[in-house]
Amino acid sequence: MAWKRLADQLFLIWVVQLFKLISADLKKLRIIQFYRAPYADFEAISIGCLNSKQIMTHPSPTSLKKREIKDMDLIWDALIASEPIMLINILNRQPINSLPILYRSLKSLLRRFPDIRTGLNYWDNEILKNTILHGPKAARIIGNALAENIDYFDWPGDHYLYYRLRRLGAETLDMPLVKLRGSSPKMRDTEVTLTEFGQQKFKWRI
């Protein structure tokens, strides 16, 4: 089954590459792509949005067309490249008609790249915002950041956000944006506050 979340769409590309690596027959691969939730009027972003009845009434499985496989190979090369130029070129051109859901999900990946003005990416900014609104507990900060973006295509999970949080407060930084207190390897035991520099940076960002 394929969902609209970026992670699920990237997993589909990876499966295609795995089939090639082990010389498996791609003609035997079947894809079930949910577009809208059965018996409901909303997009099926992930399987967690559906109940058992909706999952059982899934769309018919389909095989990948040659054009789709070719486009997946192109995107895979862009994703594993050391520079983002290939990915940017793909996203700057007309949408990939053979893979509209994948193309739409890929655009959300750009928010993980740093803003040219601040050096912060989208999730860094969400962490700083929620540190002000819901701090000082790190778990609550991250939980609210995820909850506010639950319908977003790129929903990275708490481990990624905690990793970003710890980078913002790394002791090796000359001017960290946040100050961490407690047992930093454990999210629930960590408290977070903005430093003076963090307050200035966030104020300028918004």
Secondary structure, 3 states (H helix, E strand, C coil): CECCCHHHHHHHHHHHHHHHHCCCCHHHCCECECCECCCCCCECCCHHHCCHHHHHCCCCCECCCHHHHHHHHHHHHHHHCCCCHHHHHHHHCCCCCCCHHHHHHHHHHHHHCCCCCCCCCHHHHHHHHHHHHHCCEHHHHHHHHHHHCCCCCCCCCHHHHHHHHHHHCCCCCCCCCEEEEECCCCHHHEEEEECHHHHHHHHHHC
